[in-house]
Amino acid sequence: MKTAAAMFEPKGDLPEWRLIYDQILATVDFGDVIPYARLDEVLGRPFLDNRKPLYRARVHLGELRNRWLASVPGEGYRVIQANEHITEAQGHKRRAKRQLSM
């Protein structure tokens, strides 16, 4: 049985979101696709089991480099151009409206 202290021990020297940002997102440019396999490789585990580190790294990417990620179904994530932000936001708005109606 794990002790309470052992449950909250870090898995490495850096948080997972920082690994993703430093090794992948710090150098991406518009149009680049980040495949799930690359995320698996950086994290050392199946990425799809827990996507939260990418969400945190994505916020950092937006704040520091003014870039945003869009999901590419079955493949990974793509860095979108500035002119694609409106289309992406409209999709979020539609999904939010649908959720509110439920």
TORKEGU-954828 format. One record per residue: residue in one letter; y, z, x of N, C-alpha, C, O, CB in turn. Coordinates in steps of 0.1 Angstrom, whole numbers, padded with zeros to 4 digits, always signed. Glycine has a CB too. Layout:
N
aYZXYZXYZXYZXYZX
...
***
This chain:
102
m-0012+0000+0008+0000+0000+0000+0013+0000+0009+0013+0007+0019+0000+0012-0010
k+0022-0008+0005+0035-0009+0013+0044+0003+0010+0045+0008-0001+0042-0022+0010
t+0050+0007+0020+0060+0018+0018+0073+0011+0014+0075-0001+0015+0062+0026+0031
a+0082+0019+0008+0095+0014+0003+0103+0008+0014+0110-0002+0012+0103+0025-0004
a+0103+0014+0026+0111+0009+0037+0105-0005+0042+0113-0014+0046+0111+0019+0049
a+0092-0006+0042+0086-0018+0047+0088-0030+0037+0089-0042+0042+0071-0016+0049
m+0090-0027+0025+0092-0038+0015+0106-0045+0017+0108-0056+0013+0092-0032+0001
f+0115-0038+0023+0129-0043+0025+0132-0047+0040+0143-0048+0043+0139-0033+0020
e+0121-0048+0048+0123-0052+0061+0126-0067+0062+0120-0075+0054+0110-0049+0070
p+0136-0072+0070+0138-0086+0071+0126-0093+0077+0119-0088+0085+0151-0089+0080
k+0125-0106+0073+0113-0114+0078+0116-0119+0092+0106-0123+0098+0110-0125+0068
g+0128-0120+0096+0131-0125+0109+0145-0120+0113+0151-0111+0107+0131-0141+0109
d+0151-0127+0123+0164-0123+0128+0175-0127+0119+0185-0121+0118+0166-0129+0142
l+0173-0139+0112+0183-0144+0103+0178-0145+0089+0166-0147+0086+0188-0158+0108
p+0187-0143+0079+0183-0146+0065+0178-0160+0063+0183-0169+0070+0194-0142+0055
e+0170-0162+0053+0165-0176+0051+0176-0186+0048+0175-0197+0052+0155-0176+0039
w+0186-0182+0040+0197-0191+0037+0204-0195+0049+0209-0207+0050+0207-0184+0027
r+0205-0187+0059+0212-0190+0071+0204-0200+0080+0210-0209+0086+0215-0177+0080
l+0191-0198+0079+0182-0208+0086+0184-0222+0080+0185-0232+0088+0167-0204+0085
i+0184-0223+0067+0186-0236+0060+0200-0242+0064+0201-0253+0067+0185-0234+0045
y+0210-0233+0064+0223-0239+0067+0224-0243+0081+0229-0254+0084+0234-0228+0064
d+0220-0235+0090+0222-0238+0105+0213-0250+0109+0218-0258+0117+0218-0226+0113
q+0201-0250+0104+0192-0261+0109+0193-0274+0101+0188-0284+0106+0178-0256+0109
i+0198-0273+0089+0198-0286+0081+0212-0289+0076+0218-0300+0079+0189-0284+0069
l+0218-0280+0069+0231-0283+0061+0243-0284+0070+0252-0291+0067+0233-0273+0051
a+0243-0278+0082+0255-0278+0091+0257-0292+0096+0269-0295+0100+0253-0269+0102
t+0247-0301+0096+0249-0314+0101+0247-0326+0091+0249-0337+0095+0239-0317+0112
v+0245-0323+0078+0243-0333+0069+0256-0340+0065+0267-0335+0066+0237-0328+0056
d+0255-0353+0061+0266-0361+0057+0264-0366+0043+0252-0366+0038+0270-0372+0067
f+0274-0372+0037+0272-0378+0024+0261-0388+0023+0260-0397+0032+0285-0384+0019
g+0253-0387+0013+0242-0396+0011+0229-0392+0017+0218-0397+0014+0245-0409+0016
d+0229-0382+0026+0217-0377+0033+0208-0370+0023+0212-0363+0014+0220-0367+0044
v+0195-0373+0024+0185-0366+0015+0177-0356+0023+0173-0359+0035+0175-0377+0009
i+0176-0344+0018+0169-0333+0025+0156-0331+0017+0155-0326+0006+0177-0320+0025
p+0144-0336+0023+0132-0335+0016+0126-0321+0015+0129-0313+0024+0121-0344+0022
y+0118-0318+0005+0112-0305+0004+0104-0302+0016+0103-0290+0020+0103-0305-0009
a+0097-0312+0022+0089-0309+0034+0097-0304+0046+0093-0295+0053+0082-0322+0039
r+0110-0308+0047+0119-0303+0058+0122-0289+0055+0123-0280+0064+0132-0312+0059
l+0125-0285+0042+0128-0272+0038+0116-0263+0041+0117-0251+0045+0132-0271+0024
d+0104-0268+0038+0091-0260+0040+0090-0257+0055+0087-0246+0059+0079-0268+0036
e+0093-0267+0064+0092-0266+0078+0102-0255+0084+0098-0247+0092+0095-0279+0085
v+0114-0256+0079+0124-0246+0084+0121-0232+0080+0123-0223+0087+0138-0250+0079
l+0117-0230+0067+0114-0217+0062+0100-0211+0066+0098-0199+0067+0115-0217+0047
g+0091-0220+0070+0078-0216+0074+0069-0211+0062+0060-0203+0064+0079-0205+0084
r+0073-0216+0050+0066-0213+0038+0069-0224+0028+0078-0232+0030+0070-0199+0032
p+0061-0224+0017+0064-0234+0006+0078-0231+0000+0080-0221-0006+0053-0235-0005
f+0087-0241+0002+0101-0239-0003+0101-0237-0019+0109-0229-0024+0109-0251+0000
l+0093-0244-0026+0093-0244-0041+0089-0230-0046+0092-0227-0058+0085-0254-0046
d+0083-0221-0038+0080-0208-0043+0092-0199-0045+0092-0191-0054+0071-0201-0033
n+0103-0202-0038+0115-0194-0039+0127-0203-0034+0128-0205-0022+0114-0181-0031
r+0135-0207-0043+0146-0216-0040+0159-0209-0038+0169-0215-0034+0148-0226-0051
k+0159-0196-0040+0172-0188-0038+0179-0190-0025+0191-0191-0025+0169-0174-0041
p+0172-0191-0014+0179-0192-0001+0187-0206-0001+0198-0206+0005+0169-0192+0010
l+0182-0216-0007+0189-0229-0007+0202-0227-0015+0212-0233-0012+0181-0240-0012
y+0201-0220-0027+0212-0219-0035+0224-0212-0028+0235-0215-0030+0209-0211-0048
r+0220-0202-0020+0231-0194-0012+0236-0203-0001+0248-0203+0001+0225-0181-0006
a+0228-0211+0005+0232-0220+0016+0241-0231+0010+0250-0235+0017+0220-0226+0023
r+0238-0235-0002+0246-0246-0009+0260-0241-0011+0269-0249-0010+0239-0250-0022
v+0262-0229-0015+0275-0223-0017+0283-0223-0004+0295-0227-0004+0274-0209-0023
h+0276-0219+0006+0282-0219+0020+0287-0233+0024+0297-0235+0029+0273-0213+0030
l+0278-0243+0021+0281-0257+0024+0293-0262+0017+0302-0268+0022+0269-0266+0021
g+0294-0258+0004+0306-0262-0004+0319-0255+0001+0329-0262+0001+0304-0258-0018
e+0318-0243+0005+0330-0236+0010+0335-0241+0023+0347-0242+0025+0327-0221+0010
l+0326-0243+0032+0329-0246+0046+0331-0261+0048+0340-0265+0056+0319-0241+0055
r+0323-0270+0042+0323-0284+0045+0327-0293+0033+0327-0305+0034+0310-0288+0051
n+0330-0287+0022+0333-0294+0010+0323-0305+0006+0326-0317+0003+0347-0301+0011
r+0310-0301+0007+0299-0310+0003+0291-0303-0007+0290-0290-0008+0291-0314+0015
w+0284-0310-0016+0276-0304-0026+0263-0312-0027+0262-0323-0023+0283-0305-0040
l+0253-0305-0032+0239-0310-0033+0236-0313-0047+0239-0306-0056+0229-0301-0027
a+0228-0324-0049+0223-0328-0062+0208-0329-0060+0203-0334-0050+0229-0341-0068
s+0201-0325-0070+0186-0326-0070+0181-0340-0071+0186-0348-0079+0180-0317-0081
v+0171-0344-0063+0164-0357-0064+0150-0353-0068+0142-0349-0060+0165-0365-0051
p+0147-0355-0081+0134-0351-0087+0122-0356-0078+0121-0368-0075+0132-0355-0101
g+0113-0346-0075+0101-0349-0067+0103-0352-0053+0094-0355-0045+0095-0361-0074
e+0116-0352-0048+0118-0356-0034+0125-0345-0026+0121-0341-0015+0127-0368-0034
g+0137-0340-0032+0144-0329-0025+0158-0329-0030+0161-0328-0042+0144-0332-0010
y+0168-0328-0021+0182-0327-0025+0190-0338-0017+0187-0341-0005+0188-0313-0022
r+0201-0343-0023+0209-0353-0017+0224-0348-0017+0228-0342-0026+0208-0367-0025
v+0231-0350-0006+0245-0347-0005+0253-0357-0012+0252-0369-0009+0249-0345+0011
i+0260-0353-0022+0267-0363-0031+0281-0365-0026+0288-0357-0020+0267-0358-0045
q+0286-0377-0029+0299-0382-0026+0309-0374-0036+0305-0369-0046+0301-0397-0028
a+0322-0374-0032+0332-0368-0040+0333-0374-0054+0335-0367-0064+0346-0368-0033
n+0331-0387-0055+0332-0394-0068+0320-0391-0077+0321-0395-0089+0334-0409-0066
e+0310-0385-0072+0298-0382-0080+0299-0368-0086+0291-0364-0095+0286-0383-0072
h+0309-0360-0082+0310-0346-0087+0313-0346-0102+0308-0337-0108+0322-0339-0079
i+0321-0355-0107+0324-0355-0121+0311-0357-0129+0309-0350-0139+0335-0365-0125
t+0303-0367-0125+0291-0370-0132+0281-0358-0132+0275-0355-0142+0284-0382-0126
e+0281-0352-0120+0272-0340-0119+0277-0328-0128+0269-0322-0134+0272-0335-0104
a+0290-0326-0128+0296-0316-0136+0293-0318-0151+0291-0309-0159+0311-0314-0134
q+0294-0331-0155+0292-0334-0169+0277-0331-0173+0274-0327-0184+0295-0349-0172
g+0268-0334-0164+0254-0330-0167+0252-0315-0168+0245-0311-0177+0245-0335-0155
h+0259-0307-0160+0258-0293-0161+0264-0288-0175+0259-0279-0181+0265-0286-0150
k+0275-0295-0179+0282-0291-0191+0272-0294-0203+0271-0286-0212+0295-0299-0193
r+0265-0306-0203+0256-0309-0214+0245-0299-0214+0241-0294-0225+0250-0323-0212
r+0239-0295-0203+0228-0286-0203+0233-0272-0208+0226-0265-0215+0222-0284-0189
a+0245-0268-0204+0250-0255-0208+0252-0255-0223+0249-0245-0230+0263-0252-0201
k+0258-0266-0229+0260-0267-0243+0247-0266-0251+0246-0259-0261+0268-0280-0246
r+0237-0273-0246+0224-0272-0252+0218-0258-0252+0212-0254-0262+0214-0282-0245
q+0220-0251-0241+0215-0237-0240+0222-0228-0249+0216-0219-0255+0216-0232-0225
l+0235-0230-0251+0243-0222-0260+0239-0224-0274+0238-0214-0282+0258-0224-0258
s+0235-0236-0278+0231-0239-0292+0218-0233-0295+0214-0230-0307+0231-0254-0294
m+0210-0230-0285+0196-0225-0287+0198-0210-0290+0188-0203-0292+0187-0227-0275
***
